[in-house]
Amino acid sequence: RGDWYFEQDVPIFVNRAYETFDLIEHAHEFIEMTYVCEGAGVHYIGGEAVPVEHGTLFFIPVGHSHVFRPKTLRKDRPLIVYNCLFPVEYLSELSNRFPQASEICQLFQDQRLGWFAMKDGAGEYHALFREMYQEFTARPPGYLIVLTSHLLRILTGLYRYRIQLDMPPANRPQWLTIDEAIDYIGQHYAEE
């Protein structure tokens, strides 16, 4: 339930969780974005078993049942994820505050949108989730501004990724091709 996570005037909740076999499959009344920051395992979601590893980012809409399971219970190889939760209504508020983001917010409010995952090849999203977690737990002055700006940055990246999934490669916008090339170079520059 959302009221377990959200405080008055703080519509974003961020945590860092060690995944085990204790949690049962569950669904939420809010949107969840999850980033695998350490380890490997399986994410059971929507009737599928999706292998996960460091850098896997999920968008999980309201009502989608899911649970993570680690690959191993070895303490030196835990499966650790960052979770960012927010009520779907917060997207309307963001859309009103930032009209430039209205198209992005509308996509993630669409009840027909299912879950999806992407790989963070360059580590950009890891840095954003880590900083969101630090801001949320420490709560320095201005932390809500940082949380909101990082949330919008992550949603923008997910939006760009999502719209490309529906396009044939030949029709992809030029900026997608450049982003993909930069990611590829970043992942393979040390190879012979």
N, C-alpha and C positions, 0 to 999 in steps of 0.2 A: 504494500500500500504506500502511496506517495507521502501520506502524512507521517510515515515513519522516517522519511529521509529529508523532507524539505522543511526548513524553518521559515518563519514569517520574514518576508522581504529577501529571502535567499532561495531563488528558484532553481539553483544548480547544486547538485551533490556530487562530490568526487571522492573516491576511495581507491585504495590499492589492496587487492585481495589475493591471498594464497589459496589457490584452488585445490580442493581435496575431493574425497568421495562422500563427504558428509552432506553437502547441499543436495536437495532433490530438484528435479526439473521444475521450473517455475515460469510464470509469466508476470508481466507488470502492467500497471495502469499509467505508465509514463514511458518516455523514450529512453533508451539506453545506448550509449556508444561504449564499446569495450575495446581496449588495446592490449594485446599480449606483449608484455615488456620483458618477460623472462620465461625460459623453459619451452616445453612443447606438450602437446596433448591433443584432445579432441573436443570440439564444441558440438554438442548435440542440439540442433536447432531446426525447427520446422520439419521434423521427421528425417533429417539428414545427419550424418556423422561427418563433420568437417575437420580435417587435420589442421592444427594451428601450431604456430611457432612464433618466436620473437618477430614483431613487426606486423602481425595480422591485426587488422582493424575491422570491427563489425559495427554496422548500424542495425539496431534491433527496435522495430516499431512496437507500439502498444499492443499487448496481447499475444505476442509471439513467445511460445514456450521454448526454454533453452536451459542448458547447464554445461559447464566446462568440466572436463575430467583430465587430470594430469597423465602424462605418458608413464610416469613412474612415481612412486612414493618416496624415492630417495631424497633425503633432506638437502643434498648438495645439488639437486636438479629440480627445484620447485617450478610449478606453473604459476606465474604471477601476472595478474591483469590489473590495469587501471579501468575503473568504471566511471563514466560520466552520465548522470541521470538528470532529466529535466521534464517537467510536465509539457504535454503537447501544446497546451494553451500558451506557454512561454514563447512559442514560435510566432503567435499572433502579436504578442507584445514586442518582440524583436522586429517584426515586419513593420509595425507602426513607428517604432523608434528609428529604424533604419530602412527607409523605403527602397534603398538600393538592394536590400537583401530580400525583398518580398517574394521574388520568384524562387529563390532558394528555400525560403521558409515554407512556401506553398507546396513545394515538392515533398518536403518531409512531414507535412500535415496530411497529405493524401493517404486516406485509409487503404487504398489499393496497393500502396508501395509495400513490398515485402522486405525482408531482411536482405542484406548483402554484405559482402566482405571485400576488402582490398588489402594489398600488401604495401607496406611502407618501406620502399626500397632505400630511400635516402635517410631515414631516421627523423624526418621533419616532425611527424606526428608524435613520435616518442617524446621529443623535447617539449611539445605543446602539452601533452598529457602530464608529463612529469611536473612542469611548471604549474599547471592547473591544480595538481594534487598538493604541491607545496603551498600555493596561495590559499587553497581551501583549508588546509590544516593549520597554517600559521595565522591567517586572517590579518595581514598587515593593512594599513590604510590603503584604500583603493583596490582591495582584492576583488571586489565584484566587477570592477571595470576590466581587470585582467581576465577573470573567468569568462565574462561575456565576450571580450574580443577574441579569446582563444576558441571559445565555442563557435563563434561565427567563422573563424578561420578553418576550423575542422569541418564544419558544415559546408563551407564553400568548396573545400577539397573533395568531400564526399559527393557533392552535387556535380562537380566537374567529372569525377570518375563515373558517376551513375549515368549521366547523359551520354557519355561515350559508349557505354555498354549497348545502347540501342542503335549505334551508327556503324555502318560498314567501314572498315579501315580506310578506304579511299575517300570517304566523306568526312573524316574526322577533321575538326578545325586545326589549323596550323599550330596553335599553342599547345594542343595535346601532343602532337608529334614531337615538339621541342622538349616538353616535360618528360616524355617517355625516353627520349634520347639522353637527356641529362641523367635520369635514373639509371639507364643502362650503363652509361659511362662510369657513374659512381659505383655501381656494383661490380664492374669488370675491369677497371683500369689497371689493377695489379696483375691480371692474368697475362701469361705469355702468349 
